[in-house]
């Protein structure tokens, strides 16, 4: 199995899945998401793999969400919005192994959602977190909103989505979005240590624990399905397209002039 947009490695009982688009700040296009789904499936049913690490290539970004340069009003590919993000988000939750987000830089937009969904998040002191959807005519309804509120609380989640600010790694740790923050040069060693500790435990017990955690928020999957249907309709409006156009043209969007 060969990949173009990601790197897949297995080492010491852990699978490392790396989004390999550093020139795009590891933003994902449809192909990227398709390859991530294949890689998670590859790791998930390998009994030699006890933990999965999700990260991004380079020093600047973990992931910055959907590649706006590839989104001219409609992505290509499967999924409600032309990106199979619902499938990827559900897969991260459904596979038996814990998934660790290794965040070395920007975790913005859909990248912030991926870090949120992962079982654990380990961040470099250089990491930054936040949402940008309403800035660019988008939103991630479901796991990006309702589950985020489970993690950081209702008030903070609404702040994150309504104001689109960026948060440092230490601020993210304080709100519960991150498990631990380490100096940048210790990030890999810390991730490897957490992997080793997980690998010492009973994989079946860990799998049951993960499933039981997820069942408490399983209703959010239905919220996501409904939200993505609404999002598809929203993407077809002039208001949403204004966000994408303004981003690509490097100008401030004028959403209100495009409202019907």
C-alpha positions in Angstrom: 0.0 0.0 0.0 1.6 3.2 -1.2 0.7 6.8 -0.1 1.3 10.2 -1.5 -0.1 12.6 1.1 0.8 10.7 4.2 3.6 8.6 5.7 2.9 5.3 7.4 5.4 3.7 9.8 5.3 0.9 12.3 7.9 0.9 15.1 8.1 -0.7 18.5 4.4 -1.7 18.6 3.2 1.7 17.5 1.9 2.9 14.1 2.9 6.5 13.2 0.6 8.2 10.7 2.0 11.5 9.4 0.2 14.0 7.2 2.9 14.8 4.7 1.9 18.1 3.2 4.2 20.6 5.0 4.1 23.1 2.1 0.3 23.3 2.8 0.7 23.4 6.6 -0.5 19.8 6.4 -4.0 20.9 5.3 -5.9 18.0 3.9 -7.6 17.5 0.6 -9.9 14.6 -0.3 -7.0 12.3 -1.2 -5.3 13.0 2.1 -8.4 12.0 4.1 -8.8 8.9 1.9 -5.2 7.9 2.7 -5.6 8.6 6.4 -8.7 6.2 6.4 -6.6 3.5 4.7 -3.7 3.9 7.1 -6.0 3.8 10.2 -7.6 0.6 8.9 -4.1 -0.9 8.2 -3.0 -0.2 11.8 -6.3 -1.0 13.5 -6.6 -4.7 12.8 -2.9 -5.4 13.2 -2.6 -7.2 16.6 1.1 -6.2 16.8 0.0 -2.5 17.0 -1.1 -1.3 20.4 -1.2 2.4 19.9 -1.4 4.9 17.0 0.3 8.3 16.7 -1.2 10.9 14.4 1.0 13.9 13.5 2.1 16.2 10.7 5.3 16.6 8.8 7.7 19.4 9.4 8.0 21.8 12.3 5.2 24.3 11.5 1.9 22.4 11.6 0.2 19.3 12.9 -2.8 20.0 10.6 -4.6 23.1 9.5 -7.9 21.4 8.4 -9.3 21.5 4.9 -7.1 22.8 2.1 -9.0 25.9 1.0 -7.0 26.1 -2.3 -8.7 22.7 -3.1 -12.1 23.9 -2.1 -13.7 26.1 -4.8 -17.2 25.6 -3.4 -17.1 21.8 -3.5 -14.4 19.2 -2.7 -13.9 16.1 -4.8 -14.3 12.7 -3.3 -16.8 10.8 -1.2 -18.5 12.0 2.0 -21.4 14.4 2.5 -19.3 17.5 1.7 -16.9 15.8 -0.8 -14.4 15.1 2.0 -15.0 11.8 4.0 -14.2 13.6 7.3 -17.2 11.9 9.0 -15.7 8.5 8.2 -12.3 9.5 9.4 -13.6 11.0 12.7 -15.7 8.0 13.4 -12.8 5.6 12.5 -10.5 7.3 15.0 -13.1 6.7 17.7 -14.0 3.1 16.6 -10.6 1.5 16.2 -9.6 -0.5 19.3 -6.2 1.2 19.9 -5.7 4.6 21.6 -4.8 7.3 19.2 -2.3 10.0 20.3 -2.2 13.4 18.6 1.5 14.5 18.5 1.1 18.3 18.0 4.3 20.2 17.1 2.8 23.3 15.6 -0.5 24.6 14.4 -3.6 22.5 15.1 -6.1 24.8 13.5 -9.6 24.2 12.1 -10.1 20.6 11.1 -6.7 19.9 12.6 -7.9 21.1 16.0 -10.9 18.8 15.6 -8.6 15.8 14.9 -6.5 16.6 17.9 -9.7 16.8 20.0 -11.1 13.5 18.8 -7.8 11.6 19.4 -7.8 9.8 22.8 -4.7 11.7 24.0 -2.9 14.9 22.9 0.7 15.6 23.6 1.9 19.1 22.5 5.1 20.9 22.0 5.5 24.3 23.7 5.4 25.7 20.1 1.9 24.3 19.4 -1.1 26.5 18.8 -4.8 25.5 18.7 -8.0 27.1 17.5 -10.9 27.1 15.0 -11.3 29.3 11.9 -14.5 28.0 10.3 -16.7 31.1 10.6 -13.8 33.2 9.3 -13.8 31.2 6.0 -17.4 30.3 5.6 -17.4 26.9 7.3 -18.0 25.0 10.5 -17.4 21.5 11.8 -20.8 20.5 13.3 -20.8 17.5 15.6 -17.5 16.3 16.9 -16.0 19.7 16.2 -18.6 21.4 18.3 -20.6 19.2 20.6 -17.7 16.9 21.5 -15.4 19.9 21.9 -17.9 21.1 24.5 -17.5 17.8 26.3 -13.8 18.3 26.5 -13.4 22.0 27.4 -16.9 22.9 28.6 -19.8 24.7 26.9 -18.6 28.3 27.5 -15.1 27.7 26.3 -16.2 25.7 23.2 -18.5 28.5 22.2 -15.7 31.1 22.7 -13.4 29.0 20.5 -16.0 28.8 17.7 -17.5 32.3 17.9 -14.2 34.3 18.3 -11.7 32.1 16.3 -8.8 33.0 18.6 -5.6 31.0 18.8 -4.5 29.4 22.0 -1.0 28.4 23.2 -0.2 24.9 24.1 -0.3 25.8 27.8 -3.7 27.5 27.4 -4.9 24.4 25.7 -3.6 22.2 28.5 -5.3 24.4 31.1 -8.7 24.0 29.3 -8.3 20.2 29.0 -7.7 20.1 25.3 -4.2 18.8 25.8 -2.9 16.2 28.2 0.6 17.5 28.6 3.0 20.1 27.1 6.8 19.5 26.7 9.7 21.4 25.3 9.8 21.1 21.6 13.0 19.0 21.6 11.5 16.5 24.0 8.2 15.9 22.1 9.1 12.7 20.4 10.7 11.2 23.5 7.5 12.1 25.4 5.2 10.5 22.8 7.4 7.4 22.7 7.2 7.2 26.5 3.4 7.4 26.5 3.3 4.7 23.8 5.5 2.4 25.8 3.4 2.8 28.9 0.2 2.0 26.9 1.9 -1.0 25.3 2.6 -2.5 28.7 -1.1 -2.7 29.5 -3.7 -5.3 28.4 -4.9 -4.4 24.9 -8.3 -5.8 25.5 -8.8 -3.9 28.7 -7.7 -0.7 26.9 -10.0 -1.4 24.0 -13.0 -1.9 26.3 -12.1 1.3 28.2 -12.0 3.3 25.0 -15.3 1.9 23.8 -17.0 2.7 27.1 -15.7 6.3 27.0 -17.0 6.7 23.5 -20.4 5.3 24.2 -21.1 8.1 26.5 -20.8 10.6 23.6 -22.0 8.3 20.8 -25.1 10.5 20.1 -22.7 13.1 18.7 -22.2 10.9 15.7 -25.8 11.5 14.8 -25.4 15.3 15.4 -22.4 15.2 13.0 -24.4 13.4 10.3 -27.2 16.0 10.5 -24.7 18.8 10.7 -22.8 17.7 7.6 -26.0 17.6 5.6 -26.7 21.2 6.6 -23.1 22.1 5.9 -23.4 20.7 2.3 -26.3 23.1 1.7 -24.4 26.0 3.3 -21.4 25.4 1.1 -23.6 26.0 -1.9 -24.5 29.5 -0.8 -22.8 32.8 -1.8 -22.2 33.5 1.9 -20.0 30.4 2.3 -18.2 30.9 -1.0 -17.3 34.5 0.1 -15.2 33.0 2.9 -13.3 30.8 0.5 -12.9 33.5 -2.1 -11.7 36.0 0.5 -9.2 33.5 1.9 -7.7 32.8 -1.5 -7.7 36.5 -2.5 -6.1 37.4 0.9 -8.7 39.9 1.8 -11.3 40.4 4.6 -14.6 38.6 3.8 -17.9 40.5 3.6 -20.3 37.8 4.6 -23.3 40.0 5.4 -23.5 41.4 1.8 -23.9 37.8 0.6 -26.7 36.7 2.9 -30.0 35.9 1.3 
